[in-house]
Amino acid sequence: QVQLVESGGGQVQPGGSLRLACASSRNSISSYGMGWYRQAAGKQRELVAGISWDGKTNYADSVKGRFTITRDNAKRTVYLQMNSLQPEDTAIYYCNFRSAPIAWGQGTQVTVSS
């Protein structure tokens, strides 16, 4: 059973940074597009950043210029560098395969507050 484990969340002040990591138990992720999603309290889960198997990236308008998604296929890990965090970025962050998503993991909580 393939699993995805998210880590790196925490509480930061507005303007701060965090780096999230998503580790996969799948033997290889190199042929998969991956995505970072978030779900704020009372809202639907949304895609914030995606990266294709060949490294092309796309971002939600709300995070463009502040978030960067990268992948390390050798480590079977996808990262989300988040800079200039704002209170509206507060959410649980999840990762998943784009075209063949699996059961969601527990996610990692990101809280931005002063």
N, C-alpha and C positions, 0 to 999 in steps of 0.2 A: 504494500500500500504506500503510494507516494505521499510524502508529506512536505509541507512548506513551513518553515519556522522563521517568524519575524522577530527582530530584536533591534535595540538601539533607541527606543523611545525614552521619553522622560519629560520633565517639566523645565521649561526655559522661559526667560523673559522675552518680551517683544524685541525683535531685532536679532535674536540669537540664532544659533545653528544646531542642527542635529544631523547625524548620518545613520540612516536605517540600513539594515541588512536583512536579506531573505535567503535562507539556505534551503536547498532542495535535497531530498533524499533520492531523487531520481538519478540514475547512473550518469546521465548527461542532460544538460539543458541547452546545448549548443544549437539545436535545430528548432528551438521554441521561442516564439515571442513571449515576452514577460511584461507584466504590468504591476504598478503600484496603485492601490485603491485606498480610499478612506471613507469612513462613515462617522459623521458627527451625530451627536445625540439628537434624536428626533428627525433625522434626515436619511435619505437613501444613500446607499453606497455609491461612490462615484470614482471614475478612473481619473487619476491625477497625472500619471506618466506611463508611457509604454516604450518598450525597446524591442525592435524586431530581431530575428535571429542573426541578421547581418549588421546590427548596430544602429539602424535608423531609429530616431527617437521622436516622440510626440508628447505634448503636454497640454493639460487643461489651461485655458486662458488665465485662470486665477493664480497659477503657479509659474507661468512662463517667466524666465529670467531670474527666478529664485531657486527653483528645484532642478536637480540634474540626476538623471537615471543612468546608471552604468551597469555593466555586467562583467563578471569574471567566470568564464566557462570552466576553467580549470578547477576553480573552487566551487563550482555549481552554485554561485551566489550572485544575487542582484542587489544593487545598492541604490539608495535614494539620498542624495545630499540635499539638505534643506537649509537654505540661508534666508536671512531677513524674515524670520518667522513672525507671523501675526496671530492675534487671538483667534481669528477665523480659520486658522489652520488646525486648531484643536480638534482632534478626532482619533479614532482607532485606525491605524494604518495596516493594510493587508497587502499581500502580493499573491499573484496567481498567474497561471499560464493563460495567454490571451485567447488562443483558438480552441483549446481543450481544457477549460478550467476544471480543477478538482475541488474537493471539499475545502472550504475556507479554514485556515488556521485560526489561532487565537488572536493574532494581530499584535500590534504594539501600540501602547497609548502615547500620544503626543499631546501635551498640554502647554499652551502658550499663555502665560499670564504674568502680571507684575505683582 
